[in-house]
Amino acid sequence: MAEDCIFCKIAAGEIPADVVYEDDHILAFRDINPQAPVHIVIIPKTHFQSIMSVPAGDPVIGRIHQAANRIALREGIADTGFRLVNNCGEDGGQTVPHLHYHLLGGRYMEWPPG
């Protein structure tokens, strides 16, 4: 756990969140500033600063994708479609230095996104 990381604190239960999915490795919760009817943040419980810091062969990305599939089914957006987004680095729009994905759905997703 990184001491000053808000997502590490959420994963540790130190900061409350509206959790929608949890297993031994992954935590998912509703975004506090939703950009779609369904907007869920999916994080690994282990701290990685970004996708660039995940070691080769680490299963974390596959676990996140599996969690996203389960959540999309539970939220009723699997059949209509959804967007799974990872922002990496400052220019990529990453605002929290902890690997995370945004699962967005429940409306048509415009392209390009921004």
Summary of the structure (lengths in Angstrom):
residues: 114
radius of gyration: 13.6
end to end distance: 31.7
largest distance: 39.2
contacts: 295
relative contact order: 0.22
helix: 22%
strand: 22%
